[in-house]
Amino acid sequence: MIEFGVRDRGLQYVGTQRIDGPLLVVQRVRDVGFDEIVEVLDAEGKPRLGRVLDISDRQAVVQVLEGTTGLANQSTRVRFLGESFMLPVTPCMLGRVFDGLGRPMDGGPPPLSADRRDINGLAINPHARQYPREFIQTGLSAIDGMNALVRGQKLPIFSGNGLPHDRVAAQIVRQARLLDESVSFSIVFGAMGVKHDVAEYFIRNFQESGALGRVVVFLSLADAPSVERLLTPRVALTMAEHLAFDCHQHVLVLLTDMTNYCESLREVGTARGEIPGRKGYPGYLYSDLASLYERAGRIVHSQGSVTQMAILTMPADDISHPVPDLTGYITEGQIVLDRALHQRGIYPPIAGLPSLSRLMKDGVGKGYTRGDHPTLASQLFACYAYVKRVRSLVDVVGEEELSLLDKEYLRFGDLFERRFLHQEETENRSIETTLEIGWDVLSTLPRDELHRLSDELLDQYYRTKQE
């Protein structure tokens, strides 16, 4: 049965063919497009938001963002609104907290803006992309010193259940900045499927540190409908694109937890009856993740940029799981949190060898950080890799059988982890401090072991006397 909408917003369809999980199916629809926004009314006339997920043979599959609990086939009414999900955007949203769909959670009014953007965004023309450059300081030595983040990069953080990725994310939000203080810098934080206590931790942390004034927060809580998580990263990235390309700011986007996003994608795919791929995830998982990650970047003739750090938890710490595996193909490196380091009390427990920033070489060195930065990082990697081999040897023959040089490397490894990798949660290190600590740690090894450093750098920075 079809009747005209009371508010003249298009046809209203009364009754549905089927309700299955977060989906409902409406038959005999006309002039309906993919991803169109839908208003769903229950028997009492209370509205819920939905979007068209599929169209075929005058049948529409609608994804109800607030769940289908309480809906009945005969009494449910559906109205198609003729547009995609739009987000009002304005710089006044900085310092505000919103839910996963962009509705205020902080008690403030909805943002007033005539500028409404489609949350699906537009693909950046590859010809218009500018190569990512210039250093972003996070205040964490393990990132800044060895896996530096540059403007326009996509650098995810691979974590595991029980590891302190939430604390690391909050610390990056508090501390991240550009070395050029005259350039506008802001942060967009999007969280999907977070528990209430974690959401309160983030908000309180940002407020007490004063960082909230430069942050826009989007929180999709764990008790919110799971399908809301599919829109939250798109809402966050739409806000970031407005700040970057309309307001000429450099924007850092932090998204957590992308595994929750992928779980929701699998749930919806199962409800739609799609043929599953690896571990039940839909076959289009790669392209779907790419549609999010590839919204980061820089554009020629634009003063702003969008840099992205997506946090994802690896089930059973399995880095070959489909979510981290596909993410690694799309992004330019990864920061890996190590459970063994965490168990030894090292924070942040960022693994030295599996972590990698493929664009680091283009954002550090002379003119960006300091001239010795690239070769110092390379030497630290090389020495720490040797430490790993020596520790494996100790498990076989014992430490007593090691040479004097191998024992020096063991001491270097312990000092590297305790002084360079480890820092307090409230400790914000400048890049100069990070590099000086790196030289202090390297100077515990004999000078003739540092093959990757030139004599000029060693004469300038190598400490000949250790306290």
GUMILO-178717 format. One record per residue (C-alpha): residue in one letter; x, y, z; residue number from 1. Coordinates in steps of 0.001 Angstrom, whole numbers. Example, Ala and Ser with C-alpha at 12.3 -4.5 7.8 and 13.67 -1.06 7.14 Angstrom:
<nodes>
NODE,rest,east,north,up,nr
NODE,A,12300,-4500,7800,1 $
NODE,S,13670,-1060,7140,2 $
</nodes>
This chain:
<nodes>
NODE,rest,east,north,up,nr
NODE,M,0,0,0,1 $
NODE,I,1308,3478,-928,2 $
NODE,E,138,6847,330,3 $
NODE,F,1469,10386,51,4 $
NODE,G,3592,11631,2906,5 $
NODE,V,1944,13936,5399,6 $
NODE,R,4854,16403,5209,7 $
NODE,D,5108,16325,1407,8 $
NODE,R,8505,14694,1483,9 $
NODE,G,7664,12036,-1097,10 $
NODE,L,5743,8802,-1223,11 $
NODE,Q,5148,6912,1970,12 $
NODE,Y,5135,3119,1756,13 $
NODE,V,3026,1299,4359,14 $
NODE,G,4100,-2221,5219,15 $
NODE,T,7280,-4154,4514,16 $
NODE,Q,7862,-7545,2997,17 $
NODE,R,10476,-8698,5485,18 $
NODE,I,12424,-7525,8540,19 $
NODE,D,15733,-9312,9108,20 $
NODE,G,18137,-8029,11758,21 $
NODE,P,19012,-4402,10940,22 $
NODE,L,17438,-4701,7465,23 $
NODE,L,13936,-4355,6107,24 $
NODE,V,12720,-5008,2567,25 $
NODE,V,10195,-2742,832,26 $
NODE,Q,8508,-3849,-2401,27 $
NODE,R,7164,-1950,-5431,28 $
NODE,V,9290,1140,-4841,29 $
NODE,R,9646,3889,-7443,30 $
NODE,D,12403,6422,-8145,31 $
NODE,V,14630,5227,-5305,32 $
NODE,G,18423,5428,-5476,33 $
NODE,F,21279,3563,-3823,34 $
NODE,D,22438,5058,-488,35 $
NODE,E,19357,7259,-289,36 $
NODE,I,18255,8323,3200,37 $
NODE,V,15061,6742,4499,38 $
NODE,E,12652,7717,7274,39 $
NODE,V,11155,4666,8989,40 $
NODE,L,8091,5147,11220,41 $
NODE,D,6960,2536,13741,42 $
NODE,A,3359,1888,14789,43 $
NODE,E,3447,4890,17150,44 $
NODE,G,4805,7243,14496,45 $
NODE,K,8286,7543,16020,46 $
NODE,P,10882,8111,13261,47 $
NODE,R,14082,6164,12739,48 $
NODE,L,16823,6837,10231,49 $
NODE,G,17828,4394,7534,50 $
NODE,R,19536,4227,4166,51 $
NODE,V,19027,2233,991,52 $
NODE,L,21529,-595,849,53 $
NODE,D,20369,-2353,-2301,54 $
NODE,I,17904,-1860,-5201,55 $
NODE,S,16655,-4610,-7484,56 $
NODE,D,13396,-5276,-9374,57 $
NODE,R,11520,-2446,-7645,58 $
NODE,Q,12549,-3868,-4281,59 $
NODE,A,14631,-1855,-1835,60 $
NODE,V,16712,-3193,1035,61 $
NODE,V,16831,-577,3809,62 $
NODE,Q,19436,-544,6549,63 $
NODE,V,17863,897,9728,64 $
NODE,L,20547,2795,11621,65 $
NODE,E,18719,2678,14956,66 $
NODE,G,17782,-986,14759,67 $
NODE,T,14517,-2722,13886,68 $
NODE,T,13422,-3655,17417,69 $
NODE,G,9675,-3019,17803,70 $
NODE,L,8977,-2798,14075,71 $
NODE,A,6253,-4967,12522,72 $
NODE,N,5787,-5741,8841,73 $
NODE,Q,2218,-4476,8546,74 $
NODE,S,2449,-1270,10600,75 $
NODE,T,5868,13,9554,76 $
NODE,R,5839,3031,7223,77 $
NODE,V,8776,4016,5041,78 $
NODE,R,9495,7306,3289,79 $
NODE,F,12427,7769,886,80 $
NODE,L,13856,11274,1197,81 $
NODE,G,15620,11524,-2155,82 $
NODE,E,19139,12357,-940,83 $
NODE,S,22199,10708,565,84 $
NODE,F,23203,11145,4197,85 $
NODE,M,24358,14749,4554,86 $
NODE,L,26446,16243,7362,87 $
NODE,P,26313,19962,8175,88 $
NODE,V,29920,21146,8473,89 $
NODE,T,31382,24263,10067,90 $
NODE,P,34615,25115,11938,91 $
NODE,C,32393,25860,14951,92 $
NODE,M,32179,22079,15469,93 $
NODE,L,35723,22134,16880,94 $
NODE,G,35577,21529,20607,95 $
NODE,R,32276,19624,20331,96 $
NODE,V,31302,15982,20946,97 $
NODE,F,28840,14237,18615,98 $
NODE,D,27464,10733,18235,99 $
NODE,G,28376,8499,15343,100 $
NODE,L,25859,10204,13036,101 $
NODE,G,26907,13755,13878,102 $
NODE,R,24190,14535,16459,103 $
NODE,P,25315,16519,19543,104 $
NODE,M,26184,14520,22683,105 $
NODE,D,27588,17401,24742,106 $
NODE,G,24289,19137,25476,107 $
NODE,G,24954,21864,22921,108 $
NODE,P,22747,22795,19973,109 $
NODE,P,23032,21160,16560,110 $
NODE,P,25630,22900,14379,111 $
NODE,L,24140,25722,12315,112 $
NODE,S,25465,25562,8789,113 $
NODE,A,24017,25902,5326,114 $
NODE,D,26931,23818,4037,115 $
NODE,R,25837,20176,4025,116 $
NODE,R,28157,17502,2636,117 $
NODE,D,27541,13984,1371,118 $
NODE,I,29396,11766,3853,119 $
NODE,N,30544,9433,1072,120 $
NODE,G,32770,12222,-223,121 $
NODE,L,34369,12394,-3627,122 $
NODE,A,37410,10496,-4795,123 $
NODE,I,40550,12614,-5098,124 $
NODE,N,41759,12795,-8674,125 $
NODE,P,45129,10959,-8641,126 $
NODE,H,46554,13647,-10911,127 $
NODE,A,45627,16271,-8305,128 $
NODE,R,47286,14423,-5414,129 $
NODE,Q,50402,15943,-3915,130 $
NODE,Y,53079,13672,-2458,131 $
NODE,P,52920,13495,1385,132 $
NODE,R,55738,15415,3048,133 $
NODE,E,56570,17310,6240,134 $
NODE,F,56788,15888,9720,135 $
NODE,I,53963,15639,12285,136 $
NODE,Q,55279,15360,15843,137 $
NODE,T,53330,13005,18116,138 $
NODE,G,55588,13362,21160,139 $
NODE,L,56201,9582,21198,140 $
NODE,S,59834,8652,20506,141 $
NODE,A,58976,5227,19099,142 $
NODE,I,56916,6936,16375,143 $
NODE,D,58756,10237,15849,144 $
NODE,G,62245,8762,15955,145 $
NODE,M,61825,5543,13958,146 $
NODE,N,58399,5528,12260,147 $
NODE,A,57699,9185,11635,148 $
NODE,L,54265,10371,10517,149 $
NODE,V,54102,12877,7643,150 $
NODE,R,51282,15094,6382,151 $
NODE,G,48905,13291,4066,152 $
NODE,Q,50000,9790,5120,153 $
NODE,K,47880,6792,6114,154 $
NODE,L,49608,5115,9084,155 $
NODE,P,47499,2573,11030,156 $
NODE,I,48159,1209,14509,157 $
NODE,F,47870,-2585,14854,158 $
NODE,S,46948,-3572,18394,159 $
NODE,G,45412,-6470,20304,160 $
NODE,N,42821,-6986,22996,161 $
NODE,G,44093,-5740,26346,162 $
NODE,L,46865,-3571,24876,163 $
NODE,P,46832,183,25663,164 $
NODE,H,45816,1465,22221,165 $
NODE,D,43188,3743,23774,166 $
NODE,R,45846,5405,25943,167 $
NODE,V,48159,5755,22953,168 $
NODE,A,45351,7291,20870,169 $
NODE,A,44494,9789,23614,170 $
NODE,Q,48164,10727,24030,171 $
NODE,I,48559,11330,20295,172 $
NODE,V,45465,13569,20291,173 $
NODE,R,46858,15569,23220,174 $
NODE,Q,50394,15913,21913,175 $
NODE,A,50288,15902,18087,176 $
NODE,R,51449,19160,16528,177 $
NODE,L,53297,20657,13593,178 $
NODE,L,56790,22055,14024,179 $
NODE,D,55629,25183,12191,180 $
NODE,E,53405,26768,14835,181 $
NODE,S,52051,29345,12364,182 $
NODE,V,50109,26651,10448,183 $
NODE,S,46562,25746,11545,184 $
NODE,F,46318,22196,12877,185 $
NODE,S,43239,20325,14109,186 $
NODE,I,42203,16762,14912,187 $
NODE,V,39084,14732,14110,188 $
NODE,F,38563,11749,16422,189 $
NODE,G,36118,8991,15480,190 $
NODE,A,35408,5995,17723,191 $
NODE,M,33283,2989,16761,192 $
NODE,G,31803,516,19213,193 $
NODE,V,33535,1954,22289,194 $
NODE,K,32234,1227,25783,195 $
NODE,H,30808,4047,27884,196 $
NODE,D,33762,4097,30287,197 $
NODE,V,36219,4339,27374,198 $
NODE,A,34187,7164,25817,199 $
NODE,E,34189,8996,29161,200 $
NODE,Y,37963,8466,29380,201 $
NODE,F,38503,10079,25990,202 $
NODE,I,36255,13063,26683,203 $
NODE,R,37662,13680,30169,204 $
NODE,N,41220,13298,28892,205 $
NODE,F,40697,15822,26093,206 $
NODE,Q,38926,18276,28383,207 $
NODE,E,41451,18170,31220,208 $
NODE,S,44410,18546,28871,209 $
NODE,G,42814,21433,26975,210 $
NODE,A,43111,19520,23693,211 $
NODE,L,39358,19435,23102,212 $
NODE,G,39395,22981,21732,213 $
NODE,R,41102,21797,18545,214 $
NODE,V,39300,18433,18272,215 $
NODE,V,35980,17311,16786,216 $
NODE,V,34835,14072,18473,217 $
NODE,F,32436,11509,16966,218 $
NODE,L,31525,8617,19308,219 $
NODE,S,29503,5571,18270,220 $
NODE,L,28978,3769,21571,221 $
NODE,A,28894,18,22060,222 $
NODE,D,25159,13,22831,223 $
NODE,A,24340,2017,19698,224 $
NODE,P,23083,-8,16718,225 $
NODE,S,26034,-1723,15117,226 $
NODE,V,25126,-412,11671,227 $
NODE,E,25802,3129,12928,228 $
NODE,R,29479,2211,12933,229 $
NODE,L,29425,1975,9147,230 $
NODE,L,28698,5710,8895,231 $
NODE,T,30898,7037,11727,232 $
NODE,P,34263,6981,9862,233 $
NODE,R,32621,8577,6827,234 $
NODE,V,31134,11311,9003,235 $
NODE,A,34549,11951,10606,236 $
NODE,L,36351,12071,7257,237 $
NODE,T,33749,14430,5790,238 $
NODE,M,34382,16825,8666,239 $
NODE,A,38147,16480,8160,240 $
NODE,E,37886,17236,4438,241 $
NODE,H,35937,20411,5184,242 $
NODE,L,38556,21624,7670,243 $
NODE,A,41422,20701,5343,244 $
NODE,F,40275,21774,1893,245 $
NODE,D,37792,24528,2741,246 $
NODE,C,39350,25997,5894,247 $
NODE,H,42993,25355,4838,248 $
NODE,Q,43953,23439,7972,249 $
NODE,H,46190,20415,8381,250 $
NODE,V,43983,17723,9918,251 $
NODE,L,44914,14496,11691,252 $
NODE,V,42107,11895,11729,253 $
NODE,L,42202,9126,14361,254 $
NODE,L,39738,6259,13886,255 $
NODE,T,39280,3503,16459,256 $
NODE,D,38466,634,16231,257 $
NODE,M,38368,-314,12542,258 $
NODE,T,37878,-3970,13488,259 $
NODE,N,34485,-3022,14974,260 $
NODE,Y,33669,-1328,11671,261 $
NODE,C,34558,-4485,9739,262 $
NODE,E,32512,-6652,12123,263 $
NODE,S,29473,-4479,11382,264 $
NODE,L,30162,-4808,7666,265 $
NODE,R,30214,-8599,8061,266 $
NODE,E,26988,-8525,10083,267 $
NODE,V,25150,-6549,7406,268 $
NODE,G,26564,-8744,4648,269 $
NODE,T,25322,-11861,6433,270 $
NODE,A,21848,-10345,6867,271 $
NODE,R,21767,-9568,3143,272 $
NODE,G,22650,-13165,2314,273 $
NODE,E,25935,-12277,614,274 $
NODE,I,28448,-14983,-201,275 $
NODE,P,31144,-14631,2494,276 $
NODE,G,34864,-14350,1835,277 $
NODE,R,37770,-14947,4235,278 $
NODE,K,36563,-15552,7800,279 $
NODE,G,33043,-14540,6794,280 $
NODE,Y,33908,-10994,5752,281 $
NODE,P,32356,-9756,2497,282 $
NODE,G,34418,-10062,-649,283 $
NODE,Y,34427,-6286,-1101,284 $
NODE,L,36147,-5649,2255,285 $
NODE,Y,39321,-4439,513,286 $
NODE,S,37540,-1879,-1670,287 $
NODE,D,35375,-734,1222,288 $
NODE,L,38403,-83,3446,289 $
NODE,A,40170,1615,538,290 $
NODE,S,37201,3986,133,291 $
NODE,L,37953,5203,3674,292 $
NODE,Y,41750,5151,3766,293 $
NODE,E,42171,6793,377,294 $
NODE,R,40332,9903,1576,295 $
NODE,A,43576,10916,3264,296 $
NODE,G,46083,12959,1323,297 $
NODE,R,47124,16337,-7,298 $
NODE,I,45802,18145,-3068,299 $
NODE,V,47807,20336,-5424,300 $
NODE,H,47196,24067,-4855,301 $
NODE,S,45448,23329,-1523,302 $
NODE,Q,47021,24559,1687,303 $
NODE,G,45413,21868,3844,304 $
NODE,S,45915,18120,4210,305 $
NODE,V,44222,15067,5736,306 $
NODE,T,46465,12608,7600,307 $
NODE,Q,44971,9401,8910,308 $
NODE,M,45812,7030,11782,309 $
NODE,A,43379,4122,12052,310 $
NODE,I,43592,1855,15096,311 $
NODE,L,42533,-1762,14670,312 $
NODE,T,42656,-4694,17071,313 $
NODE,M,43946,-7975,15680,314 $
NODE,P,41918,-11007,16871,315 $
NODE,A,44297,-13337,18730,316 $
NODE,D,47156,-10949,17786,317 $
NODE,D,47011,-12427,14275,318 $
NODE,I,48586,-9917,11883,319 $
NODE,S,47507,-12127,8949,320 $
NODE,H,43821,-11665,9891,321 $
NODE,P,41871,-10135,6956,322 $
NODE,V,41430,-6712,8587,323 $
NODE,P,45136,-5931,9312,324 $
NODE,D,46216,-7866,6223,325 $
NODE,L,44110,-5809,3803,326 $
NODE,T,44831,-2598,5705,327 $
NODE,G,48545,-3149,5218,328 $
NODE,Y,48078,-3319,1444,329 $
NODE,I,46294,48,1337,330 $
NODE,T,48243,2134,3838,331 $
NODE,E,51857,3339,3932,332 $
NODE,G,53166,1273,6817,333 $
NODE,Q,51944,305,10270,334 $
NODE,I,52664,859,13968,335 $
NODE,V,52506,-2481,15813,336 $
NODE,L,51887,-2769,19565,337 $
NODE,D,53789,-5685,21105,338 $
NODE,R,52302,-7786,23899,339 $
NODE,A,55699,-8902,25226,340 $
NODE,L,56818,-5283,25677,341 $
NODE,H,53534,-4475,27405,342 $
NODE,Q,53970,-7386,29821,343 $
NODE,R,57415,-6031,30733,344 $
NODE,G,55883,-2662,31663,345 $
NODE,I,57101,-698,28648,346 $
NODE,Y,54736,2039,27468,347 $
NODE,P,53973,2632,24688,348 $
NODE,P,54665,-1008,23746,349 $
NODE,I,55509,-179,20120,350 $
NODE,A,57437,-3011,18492,351 $
NODE,G,60709,-1801,17023,352 $
NODE,L,61052,-4133,14028,353 $
NODE,P,57515,-4933,12722,354 $
NODE,S,56615,-1218,12752,355 $
NODE,L,57287,705,9577,356 $
NODE,S,56553,4113,8064,357 $
NODE,R,57160,3885,4320,358 $
NODE,L,56988,7665,3850,359 $
NODE,M,59256,8570,6762,360 $
NODE,K,62203,9290,4455,361 $
NODE,D,60191,12052,2741,362 $
NODE,G,59282,13918,5905,363 $
NODE,V,62419,13886,8062,364 $
NODE,G,65991,15071,7749,365 $
NODE,K,67434,18446,6882,366 $
NODE,G,64745,21059,6423,367 $
NODE,Y,62128,18964,8225,368 $
NODE,T,63511,17636,11538,369 $
NODE,R,67315,17371,11770,370 $
NODE,G,69985,16252,9319,371 $
NODE,D,71028,13195,11343,372 $
NODE,H,67490,11850,11802,373 $
NODE,P,67285,9387,8840,374 $
NODE,T,70656,7715,9412,375 $
NODE,L,70203,7644,13199,376 $
NODE,A,66875,5818,12792,377 $
NODE,S,68460,3371,10338,378 $
NODE,Q,71289,2629,12773,379 $
NODE,L,68862,2094,15656,380 $
NODE,F,66882,-372,13544,381 $
NODE,A,70035,-2263,12570,382 $
NODE,C,71357,-2504,16132,383 $
NODE,Y,67997,-3546,17573,384 $
NODE,A,67670,-6247,14901,385 $
NODE,Y,71057,-7608,16042,386 $
NODE,V,69775,-7558,19650,387 $
NODE,K,66841,-9771,18609,388 $
NODE,R,69247,-12301,17083,389 $
NODE,V,71422,-12307,20206,390 $
NODE,R,68374,-12843,22452,391 $
NODE,S,67388,-15833,20314,392 $
NODE,L,70905,-17199,20754,393 $
NODE,V,70684,-16765,24536,394 $
NODE,D,67619,-19035,24559,395 $
NODE,V,69783,-21768,23034,396 $
NODE,V,73250,-21471,24608,397 $
NODE,G,72721,-19160,27592,398 $
NODE,E,74146,-15706,28229,399 $
NODE,E,77408,-17058,29678,400 $
NODE,E,78491,-18364,26270,401 $
NODE,L,78107,-15000,24527,402 $
NODE,S,81033,-12885,23374,403 $
NODE,L,81758,-9555,25052,404 $
NODE,L,80349,-7717,22026,405 $
NODE,D,77107,-9698,22134,406 $
NODE,K,76745,-8857,25817,407 $
NODE,E,77180,-5176,24968,408 $
NODE,Y,74371,-5513,22439,409 $
NODE,L,72159,-7087,25117,410 $
NODE,R,72773,-4085,27367,411 $
NODE,F,72048,-1784,24442,412 $
NODE,G,68731,-3588,23818,413 $
NODE,D,67603,-3192,27418,414 $
NODE,L,68604,481,27448,415 $
NODE,F,66904,1092,24084,416 $
NODE,E,63618,-312,25396,417 $
NODE,R,63802,1380,28808,418 $
NODE,R,65024,4815,27696,419 $
NODE,F,64022,5261,24055,420 $
NODE,L,60814,3264,23623,421 $
NODE,H,59484,3732,27144,422 $
NODE,Q,58121,7060,28301,423 $
NODE,E,55468,8264,30688,424 $
NODE,E,51906,8719,29496,425 $
NODE,T,52157,12432,30279,426 $
NODE,E,55623,12847,28729,427 $
NODE,N,55609,14876,25530,428 $
NODE,R,59032,14615,23884,429 $
NODE,S,60181,17038,21227,430 $
NODE,I,61935,15595,18197,431 $
NODE,E,65221,17079,19472,432 $
NODE,T,64820,15216,22782,433 $
NODE,T,64013,11988,20938,434 $
NODE,L,67127,12254,18769,435 $
NODE,E,69365,13058,21738,436 $
NODE,I,68085,10004,23612,437 $
NODE,G,68768,7944,20496,438 $
NODE,W,72392,9123,20426,439 $
NODE,D,72776,8451,24157,440 $
NODE,V,71588,4874,23690,441 $
NODE,L,73716,4244,20579,442 $
NODE,S,76818,5550,22332,443 $
NODE,T,76779,2524,24649,444 $
NODE,L,78026,496,21680,445 $
NODE,P,81580,727,20311,446 $
NODE,R,81949,3425,17699,447 $
NODE,D,83259,1003,15079,448 $
NODE,E,79967,-962,15300,449 $
NODE,L,77940,1980,13990,450 $
NODE,H,78494,1316,10282,451 $
NODE,R,75538,3331,9004,452 $
NODE,L,76668,6633,10496,453 $
NODE,S,79226,8863,8825,454 $
NODE,D,82386,10002,10606,455 $
NODE,E,81075,13583,10507,456 $
NODE,L,77910,12609,12402,457 $
NODE,L,79825,10459,14861,458 $
NODE,D,82301,13282,15547,459 $
NODE,Q,79373,15618,16220,460 $
NODE,Y,76979,13433,18224,461 $
NODE,Y,78705,10272,19508,462 $
NODE,R,79201,10365,23281,463 $
NODE,T,82685,9141,24106,464 $
NODE,K,82066,9130,27875,465 $
NODE,Q,79048,7530,29444,466 $
NODE,E,77827,8395,32894,467 $
</nodes>
